Each structure stands twice: as C-alpha cells, then as structure tokens.
Amino acid sequence: MPQFLQYSLEVIGGILLLFLGGDQFVKGSVTLATLCRIPQLVIGLTVVSFGTSAPELFVSVSSILQGADDLAVSNVVGSNIFNILVVLGCSALVLPLRVENRLVRRDVPVLLAISSAAWGMASAGRMTWQAGVALLIGLLINTVWEIRTAREDHHAEDQKAETPLPATTGKSRALVIALIQLVAGITLLVLGSRTLVSGASAAAIYLNVPTAVIGLTIVATGTSTPELITSVVATMKGRTDLAVGNVVGSCLLNLLMVLGGCAAVSGNAGLQVTGELITEDLPVMMIATLVCLPIFWSRRSISRIEGAILLTGYIVYLTDNVLPRTALASWQDEFRLAALCLVLPIFVVVIATQVLIHLRLKKTG
C-alpha cells in the first residue's frame, strides 16, 4: 500500500505541475503575442490552444521516450473525449455557450475530417512516422489558414476587448516577464509530464490495469485540466466564444501536433495502437466530435440541457471503461444494454428537438 500511495502522489504531483506550467505558459504566450500586436482572436485560436495542449504534448512525447506507446495514444484520444464532453458540458452548465459561425462552417468540420484521418491511420494497429509527418504538415497548413481567416473575420469589438499593458510597464520589462513565464512554464511542463507518466505507468502495473485505461482516464483528465479551467473561467467572465474556441482548437492540436509529433519521432517501428483503442475509444471520439455539429448548429449555442447531455455521455463512457476492472465486472453487458436502450435514445431525441426548434424559429423569424 505505501508503494501505491507513492504512485498516487506522483500522479497528483504531476497533474499539479502540469496545471501550474500550463498556466504560466499561457500567460507568457498571451503577453508576448499582445506585445507583438497579434489580434486577440488569433491569440485565442492559436496561442492559448497551444498552451492548454502543451501538457498533452509533453506527456505523450515523454511516454514515447519511455516506451509507453499505449499511454501516448490513449492520452490524446482520452483528452479529446474529455474536452468535448466534460469541458464543453461543464462550461455550458455555468452559462449557455455562444458558438461562432466560423466554428460551424470551418473548425468543427475540419476537426471531424482530421479525427477520421487519424482513426484511419491507426486502424492498422500502428501509426507510421510518415503518417506523423503528414499530420504535422496538416498542423502547419491549418495554423496558417487559421490566422488568415481569423484576421479576415476580426471585428472592431475584438480590438477594443484587447487589454493594453499598463502605462507604467515598459515593453522591455513586459517582454522579460513574458520570457520568464515561458521558460518557467516549459520547465514545469517537462517535470510534470515525467512525474505523471512515471506514476501512472507504475500504478497501472501495480493494479494490473492496462496502461491505455490509465491514459484514457486519469492521465487524460490531468492533462486536460488547463482546458477545463480556461474554458470555465472564460465562461464565468462572459467570454463563451473563447471557451468553445479553446476546446475545438485544443482538440485539433492534440491530433495534429501531439499525435503527429509522437508518430513522427516513433521511428521505423511506428506508434503502436491497441485494438481496444481502435474498436472502442477512437469511435467514441468520432461520435463525440460528430455530435458537436447539430449541437453547435442549433441556435448557434450550447444550452444547459445540451451541456448536461454531454456530461452524462462522459459519465457513461467512463463507467463503461472502469466497470470491467471492479467487482461489478459481470454487469458490464447489462450496463451497455441499458445505455443503448435508454441513454442513447434520450440523446437523439433531445438533440433532434433542439434542431427542430432552431428550424422553426428560423422559419418564423
């Protein structure tokens, strides 16, 4: 038991270091981008999303270097599922989320296409380094396209929303502070990722639980904490567009930057992907992404009811993953049958109702 306590403390300590490192990295990045006069919208879509995805990047790359491919891939898949179902769900419960038109027209379809491509690349049981390079090229193209379209869609109110630096703070001093925050953030992210991977891998071996399950649950939750905190705080401040954009941008970066980078450095052996991830978890990620389209499209917002649906979906998914490793493992088939016959129809009915209400309002308005 003392050993398990040590592993648990390593996991908790790693998550805490990742949270602190991600926070410092985001602050430094935003300050640096503001000094360079980059529009706030571009900062949210690129810099903030990269900062909140940094824990996933460092944890997954660290997992590859330590030979834990399962942890690297499951971290990406689990983080995307967590971002869509939990981060959006919790944020919508705080305040209904406004969805920008560009997300419906561009970002969500792109995320859906990239998710499909990643699933296809992994379907053979491994992702080659060529597939990783292709995803990294996609990251470069998407980032350039993101900045160009963001500048075109940039409105005057966004310019006014930018927070200028205090008059008493010189640019040179602000630059030094931003660089210190960046260095401190990266240092904490490296330490946190190593600690989290070490503790999670050891705990998985101790409990005789597959590493992929640990990655899909504990590690994914820990590395997604920055997205959760950032989106909830942004929602509480009324910046619901930033909350939604942060989730979609982070999911894109997880696939293109994190998964692509891990596959690219995996060498000739490739990035190994387990059968359970291919047949169970990647399809769940695809379904969660696909559900975003009708939810985002209806009324161009995410209501509290829809937020509760997303959150319930994650609880069902998490229970289905954890149940086989408990004393109630014999109930898994009954649980899946109940989820299929009760939960899924409720999801479909509520989402269809929201879409029909939107169409009626659009027709009468």
C-alpha positions as CSV (number, residue, x, y, z in Angstrom):
1,M,0.0,0.0,0.0
2,P,2.8,2.5,0.7
3,Q,4.0,1.9,-2.9
4,F,0.6,2.6,-4.3
5,L,0.4,5.8,-2.1
6,Q,3.7,6.9,-3.6
7,Y,2.5,6.3,-7.2
8,S,-0.7,8.2,-6.4
9,L,1.3,11.1,-5.0
10,E,3.4,11.1,-8.2
11,V,0.2,11.3,-10.3
12,I,-1.3,14.1,-8.2
13,G,2.1,16.0,-8.2
14,G,2.5,15.6,-11.9
15,I,-1.0,17.0,-12.6
16,L,-0.3,19.9,-10.3
17,L,2.9,20.7,-12.0
18,L,1.2,20.5,-15.4
19,F,-1.5,22.8,-14.3
20,L,1.0,25.4,-13.0
21,G,3.2,25.0,-16.1
22,G,0.3,25.4,-18.5
23,D,-0.9,28.5,-16.6
24,Q,2.5,30.2,-16.8
25,F,2.9,29.2,-20.4
26,V,-0.4,30.7,-21.4
27,K,0.2,33.9,-19.5
28,G,3.6,34.3,-21.1
29,S,2.4,33.4,-24.6
30,V,-0.5,35.9,-24.4
31,T,1.6,38.7,-23.1
32,L,4.2,38.1,-25.9
33,A,1.5,37.9,-28.6
34,T,0.0,41.1,-27.3
35,L,3.3,42.9,-27.4
36,C,3.6,41.8,-31.0
37,R,0.1,43.2,-31.7
38,I,-1.4,39.9,-32.7
39,P,-5.2,40.2,-32.7
40,Q,-7.0,38.7,-29.6
41,L,-9.0,36.3,-31.7
42,V,-5.8,34.8,-33.3
43,I,-4.3,34.5,-29.8
44,G,-7.3,32.5,-28.6
45,L,-7.3,30.2,-31.6
46,T,-3.6,29.5,-31.7
47,V,-1.5,30.6,-28.7
48,V,-4.0,29.8,-25.9
49,S,-5.0,26.5,-27.5
50,F,-1.3,25.6,-27.9
51,G,-0.7,26.5,-24.3
52,T,-3.5,24.4,-22.9
53,S,-2.5,21.5,-25.2
54,A,1.1,21.6,-24.0
55,P,0.6,19.1,-21.2
56,E,-0.7,16.5,-23.6
57,L,2.3,17.2,-25.9
58,F,4.9,16.8,-23.1
59,V,3.2,13.8,-21.5
60,S,2.8,11.9,-24.8
61,V,6.3,12.6,-26.0
62,S,7.7,11.6,-22.6
63,S,5.6,8.4,-22.9
64,I,7.2,7.6,-26.3
65,L,10.7,8.2,-25.0
66,Q,9.9,5.8,-22.1
67,G,8.4,3.2,-24.4
68,A,4.8,3.6,-23.3
69,D,3.1,4.0,-26.7
70,D,-0.3,3.0,-25.2
71,L,-0.2,5.9,-22.8
72,A,0.8,8.4,-25.5
73,V,-2.1,7.5,-27.9
74,S,-4.7,7.0,-25.2
75,N,-3.8,10.3,-23.7
76,V,-4.6,12.1,-27.0
77,V,-7.9,10.1,-27.5
78,G,-9.0,10.5,-23.9
79,S,-8.2,14.2,-23.8
80,N,-10.3,14.9,-26.9
81,I,-13.2,12.9,-25.5
82,F,-12.8,14.8,-22.2
83,N,-12.6,18.2,-23.9
84,I,-15.8,17.8,-25.9
85,L,-17.9,16.0,-23.3
86,V,-16.7,17.4,-20.0
87,V,-15.2,20.8,-20.7
88,L,-18.0,21.9,-23.0
89,G,-20.6,20.3,-20.8
90,C,-19.4,21.9,-17.6
91,S,-18.9,25.3,-19.3
92,A,-22.5,25.1,-20.7
93,L,-23.9,24.3,-17.3
94,V,-22.3,27.5,-15.9
95,L,-23.7,29.6,-18.8
96,P,-25.1,28.8,-22.2
97,L,-22.3,29.0,-24.7
98,R,-22.4,31.2,-27.8
99,V,-21.0,29.5,-30.9
100,E,-19.2,31.5,-33.6
101,N,-20.3,30.9,-37.2
102,R,-16.8,30.1,-38.2
103,L,-16.7,27.1,-35.9
104,V,-19.8,25.6,-37.6
105,R,-18.6,26.4,-41.1
106,R,-14.9,25.6,-40.7
107,D,-13.3,24.4,-37.5
108,V,-15.7,21.6,-36.4
109,P,-15.8,20.0,-40.0
110,V,-12.0,20.2,-40.1
111,L,-11.8,18.6,-36.7
112,L,-14.2,15.8,-37.9
113,A,-12.1,15.3,-41.0
114,I,-8.8,15.1,-39.1
115,S,-10.3,12.7,-36.5
116,S,-11.5,10.4,-39.3
117,A,-8.0,10.6,-40.9
118,A,-6.3,9.8,-37.6
119,W,-8.6,6.8,-37.0
120,G,-7.9,5.5,-40.5
121,M,-4.1,5.9,-39.9
122,A,-4.3,4.0,-36.7
123,S,-6.6,1.3,-37.9
124,A,-3.7,-1.0,-38.9
125,G,-2.5,-1.2,-35.3
126,R,0.3,1.4,-35.7
127,M,0.9,4.9,-37.0
128,T,3.9,5.2,-39.2
129,W,6.3,8.1,-39.0
130,Q,5.1,9.1,-42.4
131,A,1.6,9.5,-41.0
132,G,3.0,11.6,-38.2
133,V,4.8,13.9,-40.7
134,A,1.5,14.2,-42.7
135,L,-0.3,15.3,-39.5
136,L,2.4,17.9,-38.8
137,I,2.2,19.3,-42.3
138,G,-1.6,19.5,-41.7
139,L,-0.8,21.4,-38.5
140,L,1.2,24.0,-40.4
141,I,-1.4,24.4,-43.1
142,N,-4.2,24.7,-40.5
143,T,-2.3,27.2,-38.5
144,V,-1.7,29.5,-41.5
145,W,-5.3,29.1,-42.6
146,E,-6.5,29.8,-39.0
147,I,-4.5,33.0,-38.8
148,R,-5.6,34.2,-42.3
149,T,-9.3,33.5,-41.8
150,A,-9.2,34.9,-38.2
151,R,-7.8,38.2,-39.5
152,E,-10.5,38.4,-42.1
153,D,-13.2,37.7,-39.6
154,H,-11.7,40.0,-37.0
155,H,-14.2,42.7,-35.8
156,A,-13.7,46.1,-34.2
157,E,-15.1,44.9,-30.9
158,D,-12.4,42.4,-30.6
159,Q,-9.8,45.1,-31.0
160,K,-11.5,47.1,-28.2
161,A,-11.5,43.9,-26.0
162,E,-7.8,43.7,-26.0
163,T,-6.3,44.6,-22.7
164,P,-3.4,47.0,-23.1
165,L,-0.4,46.9,-20.9
166,P,-0.3,49.5,-18.0
167,A,1.4,52.7,-19.0
168,T,3.9,52.3,-16.2
169,T,5.1,49.0,-17.6
170,G,7.6,49.3,-20.3
171,K,7.7,46.9,-23.2
172,S,11.2,45.7,-22.3
173,R,10.1,44.8,-18.8
174,A,6.9,43.1,-20.0
175,L,9.0,41.1,-22.6
176,V,11.4,39.9,-19.9
177,I,8.5,38.8,-17.7
178,A,6.8,37.0,-20.6
179,L,10.0,35.1,-21.4
180,I,10.5,34.2,-17.7
181,Q,6.9,32.8,-17.7
182,L,7.5,30.9,-20.9
183,V,10.7,29.3,-19.5
184,A,9.1,28.5,-16.1
185,G,6.0,27.1,-17.9
186,I,8.1,24.8,-20.1
187,T,10.2,23.7,-17.2
188,L,7.2,22.8,-15.1
189,L,5.5,21.0,-18.0
190,V,8.6,18.8,-18.5
191,L,8.9,18.0,-14.8
192,G,5.1,17.4,-14.5
193,S,4.9,15.2,-17.6
194,R,7.8,13.0,-16.5
195,T,6.3,12.7,-13.0
196,L,2.8,11.9,-14.2
197,V,3.9,9.3,-16.8
198,S,6.2,7.6,-14.2
199,G,3.5,7.5,-11.5
200,A,0.7,6.4,-13.9
201,S,2.7,3.6,-15.5
202,A,3.8,2.3,-12.1
203,A,0.2,2.5,-10.8
204,A,-1.1,0.6,-13.9
205,I,1.5,-2.2,-13.3
206,Y,0.7,-2.3,-9.6
207,L,-3.1,-2.6,-10.1
208,N,-2.7,-4.9,-13.1
209,V,-4.7,-2.4,-15.2
210,P,-3.9,-1.8,-18.9
211,T,-1.8,1.3,-19.4
212,A,-4.3,2.5,-22.1
213,V,-7.1,2.6,-19.5
214,I,-5.0,4.8,-17.2
215,G,-4.2,7.1,-20.1
216,L,-7.9,7.4,-21.1
217,T,-9.0,8.3,-17.6
218,I,-6.5,9.6,-15.1
219,V,-3.8,10.9,-17.4
220,A,-6.3,12.4,-19.9
221,T,-8.2,14.1,-17.1
222,G,-5.0,15.5,-15.7
223,T,-3.6,16.9,-18.9
224,S,-7.0,18.3,-19.9
225,T,-7.2,20.3,-16.6
226,P,-5.9,23.5,-18.3
227,E,-8.6,23.3,-21.0
228,L,-11.3,22.8,-18.3
229,I,-10.1,25.7,-16.1
230,T,-9.5,28.0,-19.0
231,S,-13.0,27.4,-20.5
232,V,-14.9,27.5,-17.2
233,V,-13.2,30.8,-16.2
234,A,-13.7,32.3,-19.6
235,T,-17.4,31.3,-19.4
236,M,-17.8,32.9,-15.9
237,K,-16.3,36.1,-17.4
238,G,-18.8,36.0,-20.3
239,R,-16.2,35.0,-22.9
240,T,-18.2,32.0,-24.0
241,D,-16.7,32.2,-27.6
242,L,-13.2,31.8,-26.1
243,A,-14.4,28.8,-24.1
244,V,-15.7,27.0,-27.2
245,G,-12.9,28.0,-29.4
246,N,-10.3,26.8,-26.8
247,V,-11.9,23.3,-26.8
248,V,-12.1,23.0,-30.6
249,G,-8.6,24.4,-31.1
250,S,-7.1,22.1,-28.4
251,C,-8.7,19.0,-30.0
252,L,-7.2,19.9,-33.3
253,L,-3.8,20.5,-31.8
254,N,-4.0,17.2,-29.9
255,L,-4.4,15.3,-33.1
256,L,-2.2,17.3,-35.4
257,M,0.6,18.4,-33.0
258,V,0.6,15.8,-30.2
259,L,-0.3,12.6,-32.1
260,G,1.5,13.7,-35.2
261,G,4.6,14.6,-33.3
262,C,4.6,11.3,-31.4
263,A,4.2,9.3,-34.6
264,A,7.0,11.3,-36.3
265,V,9.5,10.5,-33.5
266,S,8.5,6.9,-33.2
267,G,10.9,5.8,-35.9
268,N,10.6,2.8,-38.2
269,A,8.8,0.8,-35.5
270,G,5.9,3.3,-35.7
271,L,3.5,4.3,-32.9
272,Q,1.7,1.2,-31.6
273,V,-2.1,1.4,-31.2
274,T,-4.0,-1.2,-29.2
275,G,-7.1,-3.0,-30.6
276,E,-9.4,-1.6,-27.9
277,L,-8.4,2.0,-28.8
278,I,-9.2,1.3,-32.5
279,T,-12.5,-0.5,-32.0
280,E,-13.9,1.3,-28.9
281,D,-12.3,4.6,-27.9
282,L,-11.5,6.1,-31.3
283,P,-15.1,5.6,-32.4
284,V,-16.3,7.3,-29.2
285,M,-14.0,10.2,-30.1
286,M,-15.5,10.3,-33.6
287,I,-19.1,10.2,-32.3
288,A,-18.4,13.0,-29.7
289,T,-17.0,15.2,-32.5
290,L,-19.9,14.4,-34.8
291,V,-22.4,15.3,-32.1
292,C,-20.9,18.8,-31.9
293,L,-22.3,19.7,-35.4
294,P,-26.0,19.5,-34.6
295,I,-25.5,20.9,-31.1
296,F,-23.4,23.8,-32.4
297,W,-25.7,24.4,-35.4
298,S,-29.0,24.6,-33.3
299,R,-29.4,28.2,-32.3
300,R,-25.7,28.7,-32.6
301,S,-25.3,28.0,-28.9
302,I,-24.9,25.2,-26.4
303,S,-27.7,25.2,-23.9
304,R,-27.6,23.9,-20.3
305,I,-29.6,20.9,-21.4
306,E,-27.1,20.0,-24.1
307,G,-24.3,20.6,-21.7
308,A,-25.9,18.1,-19.3
309,I,-26.2,15.6,-22.1
310,L,-22.5,15.9,-23.0
311,L,-21.5,15.5,-19.3
312,T,-23.8,12.4,-19.0
313,G,-22.2,10.9,-22.1
314,Y,-18.8,11.1,-20.5
315,I,-20.1,9.5,-17.2
316,V,-21.5,6.6,-19.3
317,Y,-18.2,6.3,-21.2
318,L,-16.1,6.4,-18.1
319,T,-18.3,3.9,-16.3
320,D,-18.0,1.5,-19.3
321,N,-14.2,1.7,-19.0
322,V,-13.9,1.3,-15.3
323,L,-16.7,-1.2,-14.6
324,P,-14.8,-4.2,-16.0
325,R,-12.0,-3.6,-13.5
326,T,-14.2,-3.6,-10.5
327,A,-16.2,-6.3,-8.6
328,L,-19.2,-5.5,-10.7
329,A,-17.5,-6.6,-14.0
330,S,-20.2,-9.2,-14.6
331,W,-22.7,-6.3,-15.0
332,Q,-20.9,-4.7,-18.0
333,D,-23.2,-6.3,-20.6
334,E,-26.3,-5.2,-18.7
335,F,-24.9,-1.7,-18.4
336,R,-24.1,-1.4,-22.1
337,L,-27.6,-2.7,-22.9
338,A,-29.2,-0.1,-20.6
339,A,-27.0,2.7,-22.2
340,L,-28.0,1.6,-25.7
341,C,-31.7,1.3,-25.0
342,L,-32.2,4.3,-22.6
343,V,-29.4,6.8,-22.7
344,L,-28.7,6.8,-26.5
345,P,-32.4,7.4,-27.5
346,I,-32.7,10.3,-25.0
347,F,-29.6,11.9,-26.5
348,V,-31.0,11.5,-30.0
349,V,-34.5,12.9,-29.0
350,V,-33.1,15.9,-27.2
351,I,-30.6,16.9,-29.9
352,A,-33.3,16.4,-32.6
353,T,-35.7,18.5,-30.6
354,Q,-33.2,21.3,-30.4
355,V,-32.6,21.2,-34.1
356,L,-36.3,21.3,-34.9
357,I,-36.8,24.3,-32.5
358,H,-34.0,26.1,-34.3
359,L,-35.5,25.4,-37.7
360,R,-38.9,26.6,-36.6
361,L,-37.5,29.8,-35.1
362,K,-35.5,30.4,-38.2
363,K,-38.6,29.8,-40.4
364,T,-40.8,32.1,-38.4
365,G,-38.1,34.7,-37.8
